[in-house]
Amino acid sequence: MVIVCFSIGIMKFNIKKKYKKARLGLLTLDHGEVNTPAFMTVGTYGSVRGLSENDLENCNAEIMLCNAYHLMSKISEICSIKSITLHDYIAWNRPILTDSGGYQVFSLSEHTEVSRKGVTFKSPLNGDTLFLSPEKSIKIQEMLGSDIMMIFDECPKYPLSKEAIEKSMELSLYWAELSKGAHSSNQSLFGIVQGGMYEDLRETSLSELIKLDFDGYALGGLSVGEPKMIRERIVSNISSKLPDDKPRYLMGVGKPTDIIYAVNEGIDMFDCVIPTRNGRNGQLFTNHGTMNIRNSKYENDLKPIDEACTCYTCKNYSRSFLKHLDKCNDSLAGRLMSIHNVYFYQDFMKKIRTAIYDGTLEQMMEKVNLIYSNSQ
């Protein structure tokens, strides 16, 4: 048994056991505890689409990810003026991690103008000209009162030349310094390692970020269209080089096979929109692989989505009924299927944690890879 406790401001990270590179831990934050490895359910606008906070709690979700880009105007101002946190505003009393908005600026906005000071861009909602800087991103996140904040960074597209990636990485490092300098609260602040698909640039980024002594470290700029083999190579090379005493976060990666691979390489935290977005579109995750409820074979199928699942949806509704709701474009279909997928992911992470404790993670990984390689 390995028990190592690290205290970082109001955040404590306790590594309870290791199995080779994998880590079983407990993250203690101001709004509660998060068992790691953990999957963060994405509530971009302050809510997980179609689900209430009670739904999330019943799915055993311990932490939500929200986005400063989408909350940067009215919501952050309301929280500041009314002296409340985002937790109060959305009635979620468990931990929240806020992304800085960097990825959204570059992926959702057109006509971006980048300088060392920040980014000027057009709002995709109304065309207004907006400006977001590292300092402003940190201020917004502090106004929201999240438990964990992310630095503002540039997320380059794939593929780009090494020269372009290096220039982007250097800008992100400069913004990391500005983010750190603007940080004036007790909220934890994570750095983000960039460098694209180039291992030497990733290592340079990490070595410079370590000098700034962030509370945790994330790998950014992955799951942006690169081949799986390249992503796995980057994760394998850099994960064990992240500080051992701090949480390690792989941003935006969410397929079960990718999650368990990264856990095996030493990653502690994940997030992705896959469970809810795919659920709203009829794709369900089960212990036997993925299922597309829109397949005609489920029309008269009265079994639950997964007979081994104990989520609200599986305990009460059949595949046939879900297919019927989906075909009728009833919003209840998306809600019920999202509940199942969110529950599945939390249960999947619990099984991973058990496998680390029991020393059977590699066997579980082989099983998961087999299941999803054969999934229809």
N, C-alpha and C positions, 0 to 999 in steps of 0.2 A: 504494500500500500504506500503510495506517494502522496503526502499532504504538504503542499507548499502554498502559503497564503501571501499575497501581495496586496498592499493597501495603496490606492492611488486616489488622493483626495477623498471624496465620498464613495468612490468605487473601490470594491475589493474583488480581487480575482484569486480564487482558490483552486489550484490544481490538485484534485483528489487522487487521481491515478493516471498512469501512462501505460499504453500498450504500444511498444515500439515508438513510432512518431505520434500516434494518436493520443489525445489528451481528454480526460474526463474532468470537467471543472464546474465551478459555481461562480457566477458573476453576481455580486451584490451591489445593487444600485439604490438610489434614494427612494424609488417607488417599488422596490421588491427584488426578488431573486430570479435569476435566469440560469437554468441548467444548460451546460454546454457539453458537446456541440449543440448549437441552437439554430433553429430556423425562424427568421423574423417574418411575420405576415405583413404584407405591404398595404398600408393605408395611405396612399399618396396624398390625398386631400384632407387627411385627418379621419378618414373612415375607410374600412375595407368594404368595397362596393357591395351593397345589398345585405351586409351583415351588421348586426348590432354588437355592441361591446359584450353583451351577455352571450351572444352566439360565440364570440371569440373565447370567452372564458370557459364555456362549455366544451370548446375544442381543445382546451388546455394550452392556449397560446399564452406565452409569458412576456412577450415583448412585441411591439408594433414598430414598423418603420414608416415615418411620414417624411414629406419632402418640403424643404424650405422654399424651393422655387414656386411651388403651387400655393404656399401659405404666406408669401412674402409681403402681401399688401394688407388687405383688410384683417385677416385673422391674426397676424402677428401684432398689428396695431391694437386690436381689441384686447388681446391678452395683456399687452403693455399698459394700456389705459385703465383697464379694469383690475389690474394687479392680480391676474390669474395666469395659470399655465395652460398649455395645450391639453394637459391631462384633465383639467377642470372643464375646459370648453367642450371636449368631446366625450366626457364622462368615462374616461379610461384611467383607472388608478394603478395600472401596472407600468413598467418601464417603456419609454419611447426613445428610439434613435431617430434623429433627423439627418437626412442627407443634405449636403450643402447646396444642391441645385446645379452644380457644375455640369453633370451629365445631361440634365434636361435642357440647359441653355444651348448646348451644342447639338443635341439630337432633335429637339422640338422647334427651335427657333430658326428663322431665316434672317439673312442679312446681318450676321454677327460681325462686330468689329472688335478685335482683340488687341489689348495693349497691356503693358505691365501693371497698369492700375486696375484692370478688370475687363468686363465685356459689356458692350452696348449692343442691344438686340431688339428685335421687334416681337412684341407679345403675340403668340399664336391665337390668343383669344379675341383681341380687338385691334391689333396693329400698333398699339402704343409703343413708343420708344422707351425702353427700360435700360437701366444700368445695374449690374451686379458685380461687386468687388469682393475680395476675401474678407475685408473688414465688414462690409454690409451683410454678407452671408452669416458671419459669426454673430453680428448684432441681432439679426432676425432669429437665429437659433436660440440665442440667449433670451430674447423676448418670449419665445415659445416655451422655454423652460424644459427642454428635453433632457433626458438623463445622459445621453451620449450625442455629441455633435461631430460632424465631419468637416475637415478642412475643405476650402474651395479649391478645385483643381480643374485642369483641362483634360477632357477625355477624348483623345484623338480617334479618328475613324480608322477602320481596318479595310484594306492595307494601306500603309504609308511607307515612304522610304525611311531608312535609318536616320538620315539627316533631319527629316521633318519630325520624327518621333523624339529625337534627342533635343531639338529645340523646344518641343512641347513639354518634355519632361523637365527641362531647366526652368521653364516658365512656371510649371506646377510647383517646383521646389521654392521658387521665389514667393509664390502665393502661399505656400506652406508657412514660410517665415512671417508673412503678413497676417495669416490666420492665427498663428501662435501669439503674435504681438497684440492682436485685437482681443484675445481671450481674457476675460476679466471676471468670470463666474466660477462657481464650484462644479459646473457641469464638466463631464469628461470630454476630452477632445482627441479624436483619432486622426492620425496621418494616413495618407493614401499613397502607396507605392505605384508609380507609373513606369513607363519604359517600353510599352508595346510588347512585341514578340521577341525583343532582344534581351537576352539574359544579362549581358554586361551593363546595359542601361538600367535594368531593374535593380541590379546590385548597387549601382551608383546612386540611384534614387533612394534606396533603403538606407545606405550608409549615411547620406546627408540628413534624412529624416530622423534617424536615431540620434543624431547630434541635437535635435530640437526636443527630444525626450517627450514624445506624445504618450497619452495614456493607453493607447492601443494602436494597432497597425492594420491597415486594409490593403488588399490587392485590388486595384482598379483597372479599368481598361480591358477587361476580359469579358467573354460572352458577348462580343460585339461583332460576331460573324466569322471569327477565326476558326480554322479546323480544330476539332476535338483533340487531335494528337498534339498540336502546337500548344493549346491551352494546358493540357496535362503536363507537358514538358516544362512550361513556365511555372505552374503550381508546384511541381515536384522539386524544381531547382531552388525556388525562393522561399517556400513555406518554412522550412526548418531553419532558415537564416533570419526569420523575423524574431524579435526578442522573445525569449522563452518565458519571461515573467509577465507578459502582457497578452491581452486577447488578440487573436488573429482572425481577420474578417475577410472573406472572399465575396466581393460585391457582385450582385446580379446573377449568380449562378444557382440554378434551381432544379435541374433534373435529378432524380434519385441516384442515377449512376454517377453523375458528376459530383454530387454531394458526398457520397460515401468514399469516392476516390480521394477527394480533398481532405476529408476527415482522416483518412489513412495517412495523409501527408502532413497532418498537424494543424489543420484549420479548425477554428472554434465557432465561427458565426457565418450565417448565410442569409440571403434574402432573394426573393424573386417574385414576379407577378404570376408565374405559371399556375399555381394552385387555383387562384380565383379567376384569372382571365381564361384559362383553359376550361375551368368548370362552367363558366357562363356560355362556353361554346361547345359543351357536351362531352369534353374529354375528362374522364375520371381515372384516378390512380387507385389501384387495388393491390392486394398482396399477390395477385397473379399477373400483374402488368397493367397496361392502360386499356381503357374501354371507351369506345365512342358510342354514346347513348343514341346517336342518330342512325345507327345501323339498324336495318329493318328486322334483324333477328331478335331484337329486344321488345318488339311490339306487344307480344303476348307473354313476356317473361315476368313472372310474378315474384321472382327472387329479389332480395336486396342487391344493391350494387356489389357489396362484398359481404358474404355470409360470416366472415370472421371479424367484421367491423362493428363497433358498438356506438357509432356516432348517431346523432338524432335522426339523420336521414335514413340510414340503414335500419334503424330500429322501427321505423314507421312507414316507409314507402318502398314501392317496388320499382324495378327497372322500367316496367311497362308504364307506370304512372308518370315517371320522370320523362320518358320519351313523349308521352302524351302532352305534358305541360310544355316541353320544349317545342314540340310541333305546333302548339297553339300560341307560341310566343308569350307564354305567361311568365312574368318576372319571377314567380315562385320557383320555376325550374332552375334558374341561375342561382338563386339563394340556396336551395337545397343541395345542389351539386357543389357549390362553393363550400358549404358547411362540410360536406363529406371530404373534399380535397384538403381543406385546412386541417381537419381532424387527422386525416391520413398522414399528412406531413409531420404533424406533431408526434403522432404515434411512431412514425418512421424514425424520427430523431431519438425518441425514447429507446427504441430497439437498438439503435446505434450505440447509445450510451451504455446500455446493458452489455452489448457485445464487447465494448472496450473494457468494461469491468471484468467480464468473464474471460477475456483474452481470445475471443472468437470473431474478431472483426474481419479478418481475412476471409474466413468461411462465409460470413454474411455477405461480404462484397462479391464473392464468386456467385452466390445465389442470386443476389440482386441483378448482377450483370446478365446472368442466364435468363432470369424472368423477363427483363426488359428487352433483351435481344430477340426473344420469341414473341413479344407482345404485338398484337394486331393494332 
